[in-house]
Amino acid sequence: MNEEEKTKQVRAVLFDVERKDDDPIELLRMFEICVQMADKVSARRQTASSYFLTMSTFLVGLVFGATGADLIDSLTAFFLSASGIAVSVMWSRSVKSYGDLNTGKFAVINELEKTMVARPFAAEWEYLERGESKDRYRPFRAIEIQIPRMFGLLFSGFCAVKAWDAIGGFFCA
């Protein structure tokens, strides 16, 4: 489904209520609620990302610190690193899911905004060249998604080294 079809579908669902006239106060209230909900989704995404960052940082410190001090064996370090990979995957999916949810919310907000005299979000999006110019605008999600990927690569590399140590130790013993 292309963007135009998605917009028509959103508009059809949004204005599916039969009414005699469009009450501007009612539309403004709906608009305010939608904007507040989009802000809340962003806040929840930030809270979730903070949690995943804390978990990942803790696991990195645990794995590297305990391994460096010879407090854990290679197999334990392997499994801790594997859990770090799982955290990174969940974090990436969380970022994508919250971003998709906000994209949907802004589709609704943009449709509601078409009923208003002023359209600040549409004007902002036009100013940002509809996201087509990377010099003018780069979505935060594109940057944010790189952090769990970097942690995932770090954990994957450490996992591979510890697997090699465990296998090498097994064959050399």
MIMITOR-529781 format. One line per field, with one value per residue (C-alpha): residue number from 1; x, y, z; residue in three letters. Coordinates in nm, 3 decimals. Each point is the difference from the previous one (the first is absolute). Layout:
N
zavex: NUM/...
east: X/...
north: Y/...
up: Z/...
fivo: Ala/...
//
This chain:
173
zavex: 1/2/3/4/5/6/7/8/9/10/11/12/13/14/15/16/17/18/19/20/21/22/23/24/25/26/27/28/29/30/31/32/33/34/35/36/37/38/39/40/41/42/43/44/45/46/47/48/49/50/51/52/53/54/55/56/57/58/59/60/61/62/63/64/65/66/67/68/69/70/71/72/73/74/75/76/77/78/79/80/81/82/83/84/85/86/87/88/89/90/91/92/93/94/95/96/97/98/99/100/101/102/103/104/105/106/107/108/109/110/111/112/113/114/115/116/117/118/119/120/121/122/123/124/125/126/127/128/129/130/131/132/133/134/135/136/137/138/139/140/141/142/143/144/145/146/147/148/149/150/151/152/153/154/155/156/157/158/159/160/161/162/163/164/165/166/167/168/169/170/171/172/173
east: 0.000/0.148/-0.001/-0.306/-0.206/0.112/-0.109/-0.341/-0.040/0.092/-0.242/-0.281/0.044/0.049/-0.311/-0.220/-0.242/-0.314/-0.066/-0.187/0.293/0.363/0.019/0.331/0.028/-0.042/0.261/0.240/-0.045/0.067/0.306/0.132/-0.055/0.181/0.298/0.016/-0.010/0.282/0.205/-0.074/0.114/0.326/0.046/-0.065/0.249/0.260/-0.066/0.025/0.323/0.146/-0.086/0.161/0.307/0.036/-0.036/0.249/0.254/-0.033/0.054/0.303/0.153/-0.081/0.135/0.314/0.069/-0.055/0.188/0.292/0.024/-0.032/-0.314/-0.200/0.088/-0.041/-0.331/-0.158/0.134/-0.145/-0.348/0.012/0.098/-0.282/-0.243/0.143/-0.080/-0.358/-0.028/0.132/-0.256/-0.286/0.125/0.013/-0.352/-0.121/0.144/-0.158/-0.335/-0.021/0.106/-0.266/-0.261/0.091/-0.005/-0.359/-0.089/0.139/-0.197/-0.314/0.125/0.072/-0.351/-0.157/0.220/-0.151/-0.325/0.169/0.082/0.371/0.201/0.325/0.104/-0.054/0.196/0.282/0.009/0.012/0.283/0.187/-0.056/-0.223/0.307/0.145/0.310/0.245/0.167/-0.325/-0.139/0.109/-0.258/0.110/-0.105/0.267/0.263/-0.158/-0.015/0.379/0.067/-0.151/0.164/0.341/-0.060/-0.117/0.319/0.210/-0.176/0.016/0.374/0.058/-0.228/0.203/0.330/-0.131/-0.146/0.338/0.170/-0.242/0.038/0.375/0.025/-0.212/0.221/0.323/-0.088
north: 0.000/0.332/0.319/0.147/-0.316/-0.004/0.364/-0.075/-0.297/0.210/0.273/-0.250/-0.151/0.337/0.159/-0.311/0.160/0.142/0.349/0.300/0.239/-0.004/0.158/0.193/-0.024/-0.378/-0.027/0.219/-0.219/-0.314/0.168/0.092/-0.355/-0.149/0.235/-0.083/-0.373/0.039/0.180/-0.280/-0.263/0.191/0.020/-0.373/-0.071/0.210/-0.183/-0.338/0.100/0.117/-0.337/-0.191/0.226/-0.068/-0.377/-0.003/0.213/-0.223/-0.313/0.150/0.095/-0.340/-0.201/0.205/0.065/-0.356/-0.149/0.240/-0.089/-0.374/-0.025/-0.191/-0.266/0.029/-0.187/0.235/0.302/-0.151/-0.033/0.348/0.138/-0.197/0.160/0.336/-0.088/-0.080/0.335/0.178/-0.172/0.087/0.359/0.031/-0.140/0.238/0.304/-0.111/-0.075/0.336/0.179/-0.179/0.085/0.369/-0.007/-0.121/0.261/0.278/-0.130/0.055/0.337/0.116/-0.097/0.184/0.298/0.026/0.110/0.296/0.351/-0.034/-0.316/0.026/-0.366/0.001/0.326/-0.145/-0.313/0.213/0.207/-0.326/-0.092/-0.294/-0.186/-0.034/0.214/-0.156/0.340/0.157/-0.284/-0.342/-0.195/-0.064/-0.362/-0.048/0.111/-0.163/-0.344/0.000/-0.015/-0.346/-0.122/0.112/-0.178/-0.306/0.000/0.040/-0.291/-0.211/0.055/-0.085/-0.302/-0.123/0.045/-0.185/-0.278/-0.035/-0.008/-0.268/-0.212/0.051/-0.088/-0.310/-0.124/0.093/-0.164
up: 0.000/-0.105/0.207/-0.170/0.063/0.364/0.039/-0.153/0.233/0.307/-0.108/-0.058/0.348/0.170/-0.146/-0.005/0.244/-0.156/0.126/-0.124/0.029/0.100/0.343/-0.001/0.380/-0.013/-0.276/0.197/0.309/-0.206/-0.148/0.348/0.127/-0.300/0.044/0.373/-0.078/-0.254/0.267/0.248/-0.248/-0.046/0.377/0.037/-0.278/0.179/0.329/-0.173/-0.175/0.333/0.152/-0.288/0.011/0.372/-0.053/-0.286/0.184/0.307/-0.210/-0.175/0.335/0.146/-0.291/-0.059/0.367/0.119/-0.295/0.043/0.368/-0.079/0.215/-0.263/-0.253/-0.379/-0.005/0.257/-0.190/-0.319/0.152/0.153/-0.341/-0.162/0.245/-0.106/-0.362/0.105/0.181/-0.311/-0.224/0.236/0.018/-0.380/-0.031/0.270/-0.179/-0.329/0.160/0.180/-0.318/-0.204/0.262/-0.013/-0.380/0.020/0.259/-0.218/-0.299/0.208/0.130/-0.356/-0.112/0.294/-0.074/-0.349/0.164/0.173/-0.109/0.086/-0.066/0.202/-0.032/-0.377/-0.026/0.208/-0.218/-0.316/0.148/0.066/-0.367/0.103/0.128/-0.349/0.065/0.244/0.034/0.122/0.211/0.118/0.201/0.357/-0.036/-0.269/0.251/0.305/-0.163/-0.043/0.376/0.062/-0.321/0.128/0.330/-0.194/-0.205/0.313/0.171/-0.319/-0.031/0.364/-0.033/-0.299/0.186/0.307/-0.216/-0.168/0.343/0.122/-0.314/-0.010/0.369/-0.060/-0.282/0.171/0.332
fivo: Met/Asn/Glu/Glu/Glu/Lys/Thr/Lys/Gln/Val/Arg/Ala/Val/Leu/Phe/Asp/Val/Glu/Arg/Lys/Asp/Asp/Asp/Pro/Ile/Glu/Leu/Leu/Arg/Met/Phe/Glu/Ile/Cys/Val/Gln/Met/Ala/Asp/Lys/Val/Ser/Ala/Arg/Arg/Gln/Thr/Ala/Ser/Ser/Tyr/Phe/Leu/Thr/Met/Ser/Thr/Phe/Leu/Val/Gly/Leu/Val/Phe/Gly/Ala/Thr/Gly/Ala/Asp/Leu/Ile/Asp/Ser/Leu/Thr/Ala/Phe/Phe/Leu/Ser/Ala/Ser/Gly/Ile/Ala/Val/Ser/Val/Met/Trp/Ser/Arg/Ser/Val/Lys/Ser/Tyr/Gly/Asp/Leu/Asn/Thr/Gly/Lys/Phe/Ala/Val/Ile/Asn/Glu/Leu/Glu/Lys/Thr/Met/Val/Ala/Arg/Pro/Phe/Ala/Ala/Glu/Trp/Glu/Tyr/Leu/Glu/Arg/Gly/Glu/Ser/Lys/Asp/Arg/Tyr/Arg/Pro/Phe/Arg/Ala/Ile/Glu/Ile/Gln/Ile/Pro/Arg/Met/Phe/Gly/Leu/Leu/Phe/Ser/Gly/Phe/Cys/Ala/Val/Lys/Ala/Trp/Asp/Ala/Ile/Gly/Gly/Phe/Phe/Cys/Ala
//
